[in-house]
């Protein structure tokens, strides 16, 4: 009963804060790996937890999830699927599915099967499901708010320009590599990446990050289809997004052969430190630092 009361009060507060009642409010869980996990129902039969992936364009399920689900029927395959880590040989697909989230329903969906999703989730959805909607992501109240208009309550929010390319969103931020050495870089907004910042090869090599940053370790990353890249972990003195500097930011980069990592990524460990409002055309984002702003960075 207590949980229902808390949820009701949260929804009521959101309605007051955003000054609108003609909207959809979607609760989510922020996992310990910084992923946004949303409860959904497939074909009115199977309940799943799906990760909101700001760099994804379709609905996917993991191989592990499809083994236990009853309603999706995977009866054909497609080849040559690309992801940020490389290309897979092929994937199974299931056509003519429905998906329901908090009273919203999508029909005739095609679902792709892949190997991985965020920890504790069964698959992924992208922002394409919310085309034409303003999307507010409140990491403090853990709700996503969909509306037809820009929310009225914008005090403390800062407006930033986005570039939107093939379903992916990019924004610029300033990287302080060393004292008096601040460089602007372009970042893919990637809620599926648990870490904070992953820098592209050209940026890392051109600016000799392997020599200038404090290296604290190495790790291997896997994308949705099992492709592996090895990265170096380092500490960057500061990352400034608009007027807001984040200090001693954990970053990763690939040192060596040029061209493996072609884009820089801003992941969940940075995203959760702001509340976000994405405009309906994905041309602008409004950001406001929240209670997570000075939290320690995730050790993964």
C-alpha positions as CSV (number, residue, x, y, z in Angstrom):
1,X,0.0,0.0,0.0
2,X,2.8,2.4,0.9
3,X,4.4,1.9,-2.6
4,X,1.1,2.8,-4.3
5,X,0.8,6.0,-2.2
6,X,4.3,7.0,-3.1
7,X,3.7,6.4,-6.8
8,X,0.4,8.4,-6.7
9,X,2.1,11.3,-4.9
10,X,5.0,11.3,-7.4
11,X,2.6,11.5,-10.4
12,X,0.7,14.3,-8.7
13,X,3.9,16.3,-8.0
14,X,4.9,15.9,-11.7
15,X,1.6,17.2,-12.9
16,X,2.0,20.3,-10.7
17,X,5.7,20.8,-11.6
18,X,5.2,20.5,-15.4
19,X,1.9,22.5,-15.4
20,X,0.1,20.1,-17.6
21,X,-2.4,17.3,-17.2
22,X,-2.7,16.2,-20.8
23,X,0.4,13.9,-20.7
24,X,1.5,10.4,-20.1
25,X,3.7,9.6,-17.1
26,X,5.9,6.5,-17.3
27,X,7.6,5.3,-14.1
28,X,11.1,3.8,-14.5
29,X,13.8,2.1,-12.4
30,X,17.3,3.4,-12.6
31,X,19.4,0.3,-12.3
32,X,22.7,0.0,-10.5
33,X,24.3,0.2,-14.0
34,X,22.7,3.5,-14.8
35,X,20.1,2.1,-17.2
36,X,16.5,3.3,-17.5
37,X,14.3,0.2,-17.1
38,X,10.6,0.4,-18.1
39,X,7.9,-2.2,-17.4
40,X,6.1,-3.2,-20.6
41,X,3.7,-5.9,-21.8
42,X,4.1,-7.8,-25.1
43,X,1.1,-9.0,-27.0
44,X,-1.0,-8.5,-23.8
45,X,0.7,-11.7,-22.4
46,X,4.4,-11.3,-21.5
47,X,5.7,-8.7,-19.0
48,X,9.2,-7.5,-19.7
49,X,11.6,-4.9,-18.5
50,X,12.9,-2.8,-21.4
51,X,15.8,-0.4,-21.3
52,X,15.3,3.0,-22.9
53,X,18.2,3.3,-25.3
54,X,18.5,6.8,-26.7
55,X,20.7,5.5,-29.5
56,X,18.3,2.7,-30.6
57,X,15.6,2.9,-33.3
58,X,13.8,-0.5,-32.9
59,X,12.5,-2.8,-30.3
60,X,14.8,-5.7,-29.3
61,X,14.8,-8.6,-27.0
62,X,17.8,-10.6,-25.7
63,X,18.2,-14.3,-26.6
64,X,17.9,-15.1,-22.9
65,X,14.5,-13.3,-22.7
66,X,13.1,-14.9,-25.9
67,X,13.7,-18.4,-24.4
68,X,11.1,-17.8,-21.6
69,X,8.6,-15.5,-23.4
70,X,5.6,-17.2,-25.0
71,X,4.0,-14.6,-27.3
72,X,6.7,-13.4,-29.8
73,X,7.3,-15.8,-32.6
74,X,10.7,-15.6,-34.2
75,X,10.2,-17.2,-37.6
76,X,12.7,-15.4,-39.9
77,X,16.2,-13.8,-39.8
78,X,17.9,-10.8,-41.3
79,X,21.6,-10.3,-42.0
80,X,24.1,-7.5,-41.7
81,X,22.9,-5.6,-38.7
82,X,25.3,-2.9,-37.6
83,X,25.9,-1.5,-34.1
84,X,28.4,0.9,-32.6
85,X,30.8,-1.9,-31.9
86,X,30.7,-3.6,-35.3
87,X,28.5,-5.9,-37.4
88,X,26.9,-9.2,-36.6
89,X,26.3,-12.1,-39.0
90,X,22.5,-12.0,-38.5
91,X,19.6,-11.9,-36.1
92,X,16.1,-13.5,-35.7
93,X,13.1,-11.2,-36.0
94,X,9.5,-11.5,-34.9
95,X,6.7,-9.5,-36.8
96,X,3.2,-8.4,-35.9
97,X,3.7,-7.7,-32.1
98,X,2.0,-5.3,-29.8
99,X,3.6,-3.4,-27.0
100,X,1.9,-1.6,-24.1
101,X,3.4,0.9,-21.7
102,X,1.3,2.8,-19.1
103,X,-1.8,2.7,-21.3
104,X,0.1,3.5,-24.6
105,X,-0.1,0.8,-27.2
106,X,1.9,0.2,-30.4
107,X,0.8,-2.5,-32.9
108,X,2.4,-4.3,-35.8
109,X,5.9,-4.0,-34.3
110,X,8.8,-6.0,-35.5
111,X,11.1,-7.2,-32.7
112,X,14.8,-8.1,-33.3
113,X,16.6,-10.6,-31.2
114,X,20.2,-9.8,-30.0
115,X,22.6,-11.0,-27.4
116,X,22.8,-8.2,-24.8
117,X,20.8,-5.4,-23.2
118,X,21.4,-3.4,-20.0
119,X,21.8,-5.5,-16.9
120,X,18.4,-6.6,-15.4
121,X,16.5,-5.8,-18.6
122,X,15.0,-8.1,-21.3
123,X,15.6,-5.8,-24.3
124,X,15.5,-2.2,-25.5
125,X,13.3,0.4,-26.9
126,X,14.3,3.7,-28.5
127,X,12.9,7.2,-28.6
128,X,11.3,6.5,-32.0
129,X,8.3,5.1,-30.0
130,X,7.7,8.7,-28.8
131,X,7.9,10.5,-32.1
132,X,6.4,14.0,-32.1
133,X,6.3,14.1,-28.3
134,X,8.3,16.2,-25.8
135,X,10.1,13.7,-23.6
136,X,11.1,14.8,-20.1
137,X,13.3,12.4,-18.1
138,X,13.2,13.2,-14.4
139,X,16.0,11.2,-12.7
140,X,15.0,12.4,-9.3
141,X,11.4,11.2,-9.4
142,X,12.3,8.4,-11.8
143,X,9.6,9.2,-14.3
144,X,9.4,9.9,-18.0
145,X,6.8,12.5,-19.0
146,X,5.4,12.6,-22.6
147,X,3.6,15.7,-23.7
148,X,2.5,17.5,-26.8
149,X,3.8,20.9,-25.6
150,X,7.0,22.1,-24.0
151,X,6.5,21.9,-20.2
152,X,5.8,25.3,-18.6
153,X,8.1,24.9,-15.7
154,X,11.6,25.5,-17.0
155,X,13.3,27.4,-14.1
156,X,16.8,26.3,-13.8
157,X,16.9,24.5,-17.1
158,X,19.5,25.4,-19.7
159,X,18.8,25.0,-23.5
160,X,21.3,23.1,-25.7
161,X,21.2,22.4,-29.4
162,X,21.2,18.8,-30.6
163,X,22.0,17.3,-33.9
164,X,19.8,14.3,-34.8
165,X,21.2,11.7,-37.2
166,X,19.6,8.4,-38.1
167,X,17.8,8.1,-34.8
168,X,20.7,9.2,-32.7
169,X,21.2,12.4,-30.8
170,X,24.5,14.3,-30.5
171,X,25.5,17.3,-28.4
172,X,28.7,19.2,-27.7
173,X,30.6,19.5,-24.4
174,X,33.9,20.9,-23.4
175,X,36.7,18.5,-22.2
176,X,39.4,19.8,-19.9
177,X,42.4,17.6,-20.7
178,X,44.8,19.6,-18.5
179,X,45.0,23.1,-17.1
180,X,44.3,25.7,-19.8
181,X,43.7,23.0,-22.3
182,X,39.9,22.8,-23.0
183,X,38.6,21.1,-26.1
184,X,35.1,20.9,-27.5
185,X,33.9,17.5,-28.6
186,X,30.8,16.0,-30.1
187,X,29.1,13.2,-28.1
188,X,26.4,10.6,-28.9
189,X,23.8,10.7,-26.1
190,X,23.8,7.0,-25.2
191,X,21.7,5.9,-22.3
192,X,22.6,2.3,-23.0
193,X,26.2,2.8,-21.9
194,X,26.5,2.5,-18.2
195,X,29.8,4.5,-17.9
196,X,30.3,8.3,-18.1
197,X,32.4,9.2,-21.2
198,X,33.9,7.1,-24.0
199,X,36.1,9.2,-26.3
200,X,36.6,8.5,-30.0
201,X,39.9,7.3,-31.4
202,X,40.7,10.5,-33.4
203,X,40.1,12.8,-30.4
204,X,42.1,10.5,-28.1
205,X,45.1,10.1,-30.5
206,X,45.2,13.7,-31.8
207,X,45.3,15.1,-28.3
208,X,47.7,12.4,-26.9
209,X,45.3,11.4,-24.0
210,X,47.3,8.3,-23.3
211,X,50.1,10.7,-22.2
212,X,48.1,13.6,-20.7
213,X,45.4,11.8,-18.6
214,X,45.8,9.8,-15.4
215,X,45.4,6.1,-16.6
216,X,43.6,4.0,-13.9
217,X,43.0,0.8,-15.7
218,X,41.7,-1.1,-18.8
219,X,38.5,-2.9,-19.6
220,X,36.6,-4.6,-22.4
221,X,33.2,-3.5,-23.7
222,X,30.6,-5.6,-25.5
223,X,27.9,-4.2,-27.7
224,X,24.5,-5.8,-28.2
225,X,25.8,-8.5,-30.6
226,X,28.9,-9.5,-28.7
227,X,31.5,-7.4,-30.5
228,X,34.4,-6.5,-28.2
229,X,36.6,-3.4,-27.9
230,X,39.2,-2.8,-25.3
231,X,39.4,0.6,-23.7
232,X,41.7,2.4,-21.3
233,X,40.2,4.0,-18.2
234,X,41.4,7.4,-17.2
235,X,40.4,10.5,-15.1
236,X,39.6,13.7,-17.0
237,X,39.9,16.9,-14.9
238,X,36.6,18.3,-16.0
239,X,33.7,17.9,-18.4
240,X,31.6,21.1,-18.9
241,X,28.1,20.9,-20.3
242,X,26.9,24.4,-20.8
243,X,27.6,26.3,-17.6
244,X,27.9,23.1,-15.5
245,X,31.3,21.5,-14.9
246,X,31.6,18.0,-13.7
247,X,35.0,17.3,-12.0
248,X,37.3,14.4,-12.2
249,X,35.2,12.5,-14.7
250,X,35.9,8.8,-15.4
251,X,36.5,8.4,-19.2
252,X,37.4,5.6,-21.5
253,X,39.2,5.5,-24.8
254,X,40.9,3.1,-27.2
255,X,44.6,3.8,-27.5
256,X,46.4,2.4,-30.5
257,X,44.9,1.6,-33.9
258,X,42.9,4.5,-35.2
259,X,39.3,4.0,-36.5
260,X,37.8,1.4,-34.2
261,X,35.8,3.8,-32.1
262,X,34.6,6.5,-34.5
263,X,32.3,8.5,-32.2
264,X,32.5,9.8,-28.6
265,X,29.8,8.7,-26.2
266,X,28.1,10.4,-23.2
267,X,26.7,7.5,-21.1
268,X,24.3,7.0,-18.2
269,X,26.7,8.0,-15.5
270,X,26.7,11.6,-16.9
271,X,23.1,11.6,-18.1
272,X,21.6,10.8,-14.6
273,X,23.2,13.9,-13.2
274,X,20.7,16.1,-15.1
275,X,17.0,16.2,-15.6
276,X,16.3,16.2,-19.4
277,X,13.6,17.7,-21.6
278,X,13.9,16.7,-25.3
279,X,11.9,18.8,-27.7
280,X,9.5,17.1,-30.1
281,X,11.8,17.5,-33.1
282,X,14.9,16.4,-31.1
283,X,16.5,19.8,-32.1
284,X,17.0,21.0,-28.6
285,X,17.4,19.6,-25.1
286,X,16.8,21.4,-21.8
287,X,19.1,20.3,-18.9
288,X,19.0,21.0,-15.2
289,X,21.5,19.5,-12.6
290,X,19.8,17.3,-10.1
291,X,20.5,15.6,-6.8
292,X,22.8,13.1,-8.5
293,X,25.2,15.8,-9.8
294,X,28.0,15.3,-7.4
295,X,27.6,11.5,-6.9
296,X,30.7,9.3,-7.2
297,X,31.2,7.8,-10.6
298,X,30.2,4.2,-11.2
299,X,33.0,1.7,-10.9
300,X,32.5,-0.9,-13.7
